[in-house]
Amino acid sequence: MSETVLNPARHSNHGPKEHGLKEHGLGERKPNMRLRSGLWIAALCVVTGGAMAFFYALVSDQAVEIMVAGVGFFALLCIVLAVSGTSRSRNLVFALWWVLLASEAFFSYMTEDAEGGQISTGAYSEVMIWVFIIFAFFLYSMKNPQYLRKIFTGSYKWVAWFGVVCFLSCEYAEQPLFSLGWMVKLFLAIALLAACNQEIRNSDDLGAFLTVSQWGFAFLLFMPCLRLLADPSVLATGRLFDVGTAPTMLAADAGVLVLLSLALLRTDHRGGPLLFAIFGMLVMILAAGKAGIVACIFSGLIFFVWQGKFKSAIWFLLGLLAAGALLMVLSPGLASYITDYLGTDQAGTVTGRTEVWSAGWQLIKQHLFLGRGFMSSRFLAYKISVVWQPGHLHNGFLEVLYNNGLVGLFTMVMMHAVIIRNLILVMRKVSLPMAAGCFAVYLNILINGMVSRAFGSRPDATFTMLFALVFVSERLLQEVSQTEEKSKPAPGWSLVPAAAKY
């Protein structure tokens, strides 16, 4: 009798485990989670349909492409949200980060009339991708708002303050609506990366974030190659030229992919990252971005030499030479372009960039403290007299000075400073390939930024990757510091047992 009273579950129709699950309502959690995921997807479909109807006049000629991209986005969300467990939220924000990185490659577009502020329908199509991300990210933020309270703390506060400076400068920008449009992506990138930082718990999560970033850059390079197969005319003057991305930026993105792949290489699993690195090398050389190639070679050598891997550095150089020789043979137009360039005196003026820098500096001095407003450099060609029409100043620091003045430059310099400080401290303490790889990625972005818009204005993949390196470098430093604290021997006095009291 007492046994019946103490163990009622033994005489019920369900075992103790199932009984406990039903008592706490856990037995029905899985169906409820699937229902909730389905409601998310359904709501996102409704919002997408409404947005497309509202902007129909702008996106009608690309409606099919938008729907295909939307279906792919919904499918990705279904896969991510179908996985239960503690990593569910992490996988969601990582997936959104991948989509944001790749968003500029979904649709090819160019600004048709920058002076009049008219933008092609392809640009509005990219905004539709942002709408997808914003809706899903809003639902995440409702359940996980903690990242908003930490966005102005630690090293990442400089990224957040840069966003604030850019937003305030939109009020006096050349084209305020144009600037506010890009502010949507800038704020989305800043908030999304803050959420990624919150979801990263350990080194495995950090590695997963860098792997997702690697896949994002791979997609950025894959789409121009796909368009090349469909239309060989995208090889303008022998270089890989996508209508949405100039060869210089394709080469910079390819360099980032190569160096991220080196950072993720492991002795027990080389296949995937090595293939990504080879793919990045081929696209980088095919784009023939001189600064991108030089930056990748220099950063890659730093990656290997810092770790004392001199043989690997030689193999890295040989791999680049082999890829270049192969493409020279297969693409005569590429060989002709390089030969023609070497026969000119454009190298002395950095392909005409010094004239832009000189003319831009005269305009910078007129609004040195606050600048001319976020993304105002997009209209630089209508204010200076040079032999070509630049859409920006082709220098990241000058970009920030032109758009946001000394105030913006200060926040930008602080971002660079914390990345350098954190990663050098990590590499001095331990030989960590991930830290050396992140430092190589930073050097690649920095060198490219000296002659392009790799950072400083439009929030494209390379610029937002610079944002990511701010918190990645801080997390690496925290991890190394915690490991050091745990490995320190306890003080001698703490090992002496206390005298017994009688």
N, C-alpha and C positions, 0 to 999 in steps of 0.2 A: 504493500500500500504506500509505504513511504517512497518507494522507487517511482511509483506512478506520479506522486506529487512533485518529486524533485526533478523528474525528467519527462514532462508531458510531451515533448517532441517525439519521443520514441514510439508513442502510440497514436501519432497523428498520421495523416496521409502523406506528409512531406518530411524529408530528413531535416536535421537541425540546421544545415547550411542553407537549404532552400527556404526554410521557415524564417530564418533570420533575414534573408534577403528580402522576402516579401514584407516582413514586418517593417523594414526600413525603406521600403519602396524601391530597392535597387534592382529587383528582378525586371522591372519595366523600364529601366533607364535606357537600355539600348534602343528599343522602338521609339522612345520619346526623343532620343538624340537624332535618330534618322528623320523623324517627323520635323524636328526643328531645323535640321540641315535642309530638308526639302522646302520648308517655308522660306528660308534664307534665299535659296536659289530662285524660287517662284517670285519673291518680292524683287529680287534683282532683275529678273526678266521683265517685270512690269515697269520698273524704273527705266530700264534700257529702251523698251518700246516707247514710253512716253517721251524720253529725251530725243529719240530719233524722229518722232513725229513733230516735236517742237522745232528741231533744227533741220527739218526735211529739205528745205530750200538750199541748205548749205552742204548736206551730205548725200543728196539723192543720187549723185553719180557714183558714190562709193558705198551705197547701202548694202550691196551684197558682201563686200569685203568686211564691213562693220559687223554684219550678222555672223559671218564666219569667225571673226575674231571674238565676238560675244559667245558663240557656241563653245569655242576653245576655252574661253575664260570660265564659263559655267562648268565645263567638264573638269577643269583643273580644281575648281572649288569643290565639286562633288568628291573628287579623289581625296582632297585634303580634309574635308569635313567628315568624311566617312571613317577616318581613323580616330579612334577614341584614345583616351589616356592623357598623361600630363604634357605630351609633346604636341597636342592638337593645336593649341593657340600658337605655339612656335612655328609649326608648319604653315599655318595660315598667313602670318605676317611675312614669313620668308617667301611664300608663294607670291604675295602681293608685291614684295620687293623685286622679285624676278620680273613680274609683269611690268612694273614701272621702269626698270632698267631697259627692257626690251621694247617699250612702247614706241620709241622713236623709229623702230625698224618695221613696225606693222604696216605703215603707210608711207609712200614716197610723196614728198611735198616740197615746195619751195615758196617763199614769199613772192607773190607776183608783183605787188606794187608797194614797196616798203614806205615810200614817201606818203602815199595816200592812206596808209594803214590797212589796205586790202590784203586779206590772207587767203590762200588757196583753200579749197574744200578739203584737201588732204590734211591740212593742219587741224581743221575742226574734227576730222575723223580721229586724229590722235587724242583730241580732248575727250572723245567718247570713251576711249580706253581709261582715261583718268576718272571719268564718271563711274565706270565699273569698279575701279579700285576704291574710290571715295566711299561708295555705298557699302561695300564689304568691310572696309576699314572702320567706318562709322559704327557698324554693328559690333565689331571687335572692341572698339573704344568704349562702348556702353558697358561692357562687361569687365574691361581691363583698363580703367582710366589712370592707373598708378603712374604710367610713364609720363603723363602730362605734368605731374608734380615734380618730376626729376629732370625735366628737359632743360632747365636752366642751372643744373648742378654739374660738377666735375668738368672735365675737359670739353664735354659736348656743349657746354653753355655758349662757347664761342660760335658754334654753328647756329644755335638758336638766335643769338644776338645778331648775327649776320642776316638772318631772315627778317628780323625786326627792322634793321636798318634799310634793307631793300624794300620792305613794304612801305615804310614811311616815305621813302624817296619816290614812290610811284605818284605821289600827289603833284610833283613838279616835273615829272618825266616828259620826254618829247611826245610820246603817245601813251597817255595814262592807261587806256583800255588794253593796249598791246602789252604794257608792262604788267598789269594786273592779271592778264591771261597767263603769263609765264609764272607769276607769283603763285598760282594755283599748284603748279607742279613743284615749285620750290618748297612751299609749305608742306605739301604732301610728302615729299622726300624727307624733309626734316623730321616730321612727326612719325613717319613710317620707320625710319632708322632708329628713332628713340624707342619705339615699340620693339624693334628687333633687339636692341641693346637690353631691354628689360627681359626678353624671353631667353636670352643667352645665359645659361646657368653654369656651364663648365667648358672645358677645352673642346669637347666633342661638339657642343652646340656652336662654338666659334668656328670650328672647321666646317660644319655644315653650312654656316652663313657664307663663308668664303667659297664653298663649292657651289652654292646657289648663285653667287655673284659670277663665278666662272661660267656657269651655264648661260647667264644673262648676256655676258659679253660674247659668248660663242654664237648666240642667236643674232646679235647685232651684226656679226660678220657673215653669218650664214645667209641672211636675206639678200644682201648685195650679190653674193655668189649665185644665189638662185635666180635673181633677175638677170645676171650675166648669161646664164644658160638659156633663159627665155629670150633675151635680146642682147646679142653681142655688142650692140652699139654703146652699151654703158661703159665700155672700155674707151674712154675719151682720151685721145692723144696717147694711147698705149697704157693708161693707168686705169685701175678699177675705180670708177666714179659712180656712186649711187646718187640719184637725184635729190635725196634728202640729206646726204652726208658727203662732205668733200673728202678727197683722198687723204688729206692731212689728218683728219679726225678718224678715218678708217684705220690708218696706220697707228695712230695713238691707241685706239681701242684694241687693235690686234696686239700691240705691245703689252697692254694690261692683261690680256688673256694669256699670253705667253708667260708672264711673270707670276700671275696667279697660279698657273699650272705648275710652275717650278716650286712655288710655296707649298703646294698640296702633294707633291711627289713623295711617295713613301717607298722604302726599300722592299716592302712585302707586297706592294700593289702599285705598279708603275703604268699599267696599260692606259687607263682613262686619261689622267693628266698629261701623259706623254703625247697622246693623240691630239689633245687640245693644243698643246704647245706647238706641235708641227703644223696644225691647221692655222694657228695664229701667225706663225712665221711666214707661211705661204701668202696669206692675205696681206700681211704687212708689206712684203716685198712687191706684191702685185699692185698695191696702192701707191707704192713708190713715194711715200712720205719721208723726206730726208730726215727731218727732226724725229719722226717716229722711229725710224730704223736706228739712228744714232742713240736715241734715248733707250731703246730696248737693249742694244748691245752693251752700252755703258752700265745700265742697271743690272743686266744679267751677270756681267762680270763681277760687279760689286757683290751680288748675291752669292756667287761661288767663292770668290776670294776671301770674303769676310769669314766664311766657314772653313777656309783652308782647303777647299776642293779645287786645286789647280788643274788637275786632269779633267774634271768635269767642265771647267771653264773653257779648256781647249776644245773639248767635244761640242760645247755650245757654239763656239765660233765656227767650227767645221760644219755643224748642222746648218747654220745660217748661210754659209758660203755655198753649200750644196743646194739648198733651197733656191738661192739667188741664181745659181748657174742653171738649174733646171728650168726656172721660169724664163730666163733669158732665151733659152733654146725654144721653148714652147710658145713664147709670146714675142715675136720680133718687134712689135710696136713698143713694148716695154724697153727693149734694148735701144731702140731708136730714140725714145724719150730721154733716157739717161745720157746717151751720147750727145744729143742736142743740148741738154742742160749743161753738161760739162764744157761744151764749146762756147758758152755765153759767159757774160760777166755778172750774171744774176746772183751768184754766190756772194759777191762783195756787198750787195745791198740786202742780203737774206731774201732774195726773190721779191724785191721792191718793198719789203716791210719797213726798212729804216725811214723811208719817206713818210709812211703812214705814222710811225712813232713820232717823228719830228712834228708833223702837222697836228697830230692828236695832242701832243704835249702843249702846244699853244692854246688849244681849247680847254685843256685840263686846268691850266693856270687861271683861267677866268672864273672857274667854280671849284677852287681847290679844296675847300673844307667839306662841302656837302655833295659835290658832284652834280651831274645833270639829270639824275634819276635812273632807276633800275632799267636795264636793257635799252637805254638811250643810244648806246654805241651802235645799235642796229641801223641807225640813220646817219652814221658818220659820213658816208660817201657823199651826202648832199651838203656837207659843210666844209669839205676840204677839196683841194684840187691836186689830184694825182692821176697817173696814167691809167689806173684801173679803179674799180669800185669795190672797196673793202666793206664788208658788212660788220666788222668789228676791228679792234686795234691790234689783233694778233699778238697780244701779250697779256697774260692774266692779271698781273699787277697794274698795268696801265688801264685795263678794262675796269677794274674796281675803282681806280682813281677817277676815271672818266664818269662812271655811273654813280658812285657813292662817296667819292672824295676821300679825305683823310680818315674820316670816321669809319667808312667801310674798309679801307685799307688796313686799319688797326686790327679789326676783328679777323680779317683774312690772314694777316701776319701771325696772329696768335694761334690760329688753326694750324698753320705750318709749324709753328714753334712747338706746340704740344706733341704733334706727331713725331717730329725729329727727336725731341727729348725723351718721350716714352719709349720709342723703338730702340734708340741707342742705349738707354739704360738696360733694356731687356737683353740686347745682344752682347753687352759687356758682361752681364751676369751669367748667361747660359748660351749654349749653342743651339738655338731653336730655329729650324728651317722656316717655320711659319712667320716668325718675327723678321727674319732676313728677307723672306719673300714679300712681306708687307712693306718693308723699307724699300725694296726694289720697285714695287708698284708705285710708291710715293715718288721716288726719284724719276720714274718714267713720266708721271703726270706733271711734275715740276718742270722737267726739261721741255716737254711738249708745250707747257703753258708759257714758255718764254717766247714762242713764235706762233701760238695759236690760241684759241679760246678753250683750252682744256680745262680751265677753271676761271672764275671771275665774273661770268655773266650768265648765259643761258644754262639752265640746270640739266645738262645732258648727262650721259652715263659716266664720263670721266670725272665731271665736277661732283656729282653725287657720290661717286666712289671715294673722292677726297673726304667728303663728309663722313663716310663710313669708317675711313682709316682713323679718324679722330677717336671714336670710341673703341675701335678694335685695338689700337695701340694702348689705350688706357686699360682695357681688360687684360691684355697680355702682361702688362706691367703688374697689375694686381695679382694675377695668377703666379707670376714668378716671385713676387714679394711674399705671398702667403706660403709658397713652397719653402722659401728660405726660412721663414719663421718656424715652420714645423720641423725643419731639419736641424735647427740650432739645439745644442745640448742644453739641458736644464742647468741652472746655476748650481754651484756646489752646495750652497747653503740649503737649497731646497731638497737635497738628497739626504741630509742628516735627520734621522728620526727624532722626534720630540721626546724629551725625557718623561718616563712614566711617573705618574703621581699616585702616591699611596695615601 
